[in-house]
Amino acid sequence: MKIRDRLLLAAERQFAEQGALEATLAQIRDAAGASVGALYHHFPDKADLYRQVWANALVDYQQHFWSAVGDSADAREGITAGVREHLRWVAENQYRAKVLTSARPPGVRESDSNREFMRNVARWWRTHAGYGAVRDLSLDLVYALWLGPAQEYSRHWLGGNMLAAPTDVADELADAAWLTLGTDRP
């Protein structure tokens, strides 16, 4: 594994375990087995390292989420698959998930990958809203209703306040998202 990748993984763990303010570059460097020069060759300061760790976690999450949603056969499958994938990803990527539940650094929202992800999700949503399968809501509201409960559960689980793993509650939260967003009501 390249030194840059080792530094990113070490930083991800330190930021997740200690928080961005408490984690030190010396701890990250030691955990990665890197020299001071190697660290500063790749990352000019801790803020840049944190931004890159956060951005990498976001890209990984978005790729998995979009794969589940984008490959869905219909709106219901996409909504429920998105919730299930969110919860699966959190359970399997706890350090990255903890980083993403921390403060977002400046500039990440403006990245090309984030804009592309948002365009894809918006297009997917508008397509299904266009033929009436899902409620025609603003994307901000869609986001809150679709993933809000799953994110809140994940936050509590990552903090040690929930005992059941996110994947254990995935079906219930996925069904709740569909009941909230779909137009096909029981």
Order of alpha helices (4+ residues) and beta strands (2+ residues): alpha-alpha-alpha-alpha-alpha-alpha-alpha-alpha-alpha
